[in-house]
Amino acid sequence: MLKEEEEQICIEEQEDVERAVSALRASSSRRQATTPRDEVPKTKTEKIPFIKEQVLVGIYNDVFPCTAEKLYNLLLSDDSSFTNEYRSSRKDKNLTMGEWHAADEYEGQVREITFRSICNNPMCPPDTAMTEDQHFVLSSDKKKLVFETVQQAHDVPFGTYFEVHCQWIAETNGENSSALDIKAGAHFKKWCVMQSKIRSGAVDEYKKEIDAMLGVARSYIESCTARDETSNSLPPPSVTQDIS
């Protein structure tokens, strides 16, 4: 009996730790810098992982038609409209996006986005409120991009028990291409009896989402590239001087 009580205490303590880690990530993603980035004091703080890499499984590995730097600029930067276009294509609603900002706890930058997402699982409601904490690190030579997300579904069964963690790693391997590796998995903050089924279901759903997302991403990149090429090929405007 004593051993069972000790095991239960250990489980509860671990769940407390997981809730604290999740709360810290959410707080950092929402927090906005109050001083200009150049004026933020440089302090040496130990960075912590943004996601649980041990829960990830591979879902995509192939060549992607843009460099790592271009992937960030076109798809992820504050100026990009890609996320809006992708969420609209899914018929998701109420998208709100925070701006990228530095966080003492994590290397690189973080932000939070929220939206209402369509659910396709028969065990779930028609849609659910979603919070997605995002994190990226671009290497100093801009040839490697690590992009990570943590999704929290608020209205699905056992939604408070788990998060979906995802990691993209893009490494430039040509003038207009990169090797893109994407992994995802369900991380449980609290044990539940449906854990195995939820884990496999979450990965299957995210595979479908990645397929759709990369399809929209390719079209978006092609559109941006064609627009830039057209703009660069136009002759400069003529200047007419008035002769008095």
Phi, psi and omega in degrees: 000319181297321180297319179297319179295319179296318179296320179295321178296317179298318178298314181295321178295319179295321178296323176298319179297314182297320178295321180294319179297316179297318180294322178296316179299314181297318180296318180294322181291328180278329186296134178250142179296137181261355177233154178306145186304322182292340183263356179292125182297140179275111179241145179270100177240147180288122180279148180244155179296143179277328181233171175264096184295335183291344180268355187279146172230150182290134178232347179201136175206109184195177176277137180243141190279050170192161179286167178299317180296317181292326177300316177295310185300317185276325187256332190243338187297162180301332182278349184283144174255012183300313182300319176301314182294318181294313181295325176295321180296332178273354185067024171287157187228170172057041180288128174231128184239128172279170178267151175297139178205157179285152176223135182301329188282338187231145172291151179080216183225160183224161172200169177238138170235148177228152180192170170255125187250139175293136177255136179252353181280129181298341179277353186251163175290171181303325176209169182214148171289137182232142169239130179234113173273132184238151184212137174220152172225124175250126183299160184299328178272001176063026179254356177224128179239129172246120181238126184231145179225151173230116181259135175237117176269128189265338189243009181265158178303133181062022184301328181282351183276336189217163174230152174260118181258140181218145180223127172252134171234116179246127178235120181301130179229012179188180183296324181224040180206161177211156172274120184247123179239125182237132178230153179209162178184163178262129177250126183262123176277340182212137181293143173212158186293336182268014190305311182296316181293319179296319181299310181293322179294320180295319179293317179299316179295322182288330174300315179296320180295319180295318177303313180293318182297317181290328175296314177294323180297316179298316179297320181295317179295317178300318180296315180295319180295316179297321179295319179295319180295320178296317180295321181287336182273348180289139178291153179295149180297142179284149180244120180259123180264136175283126179253116182267000000 
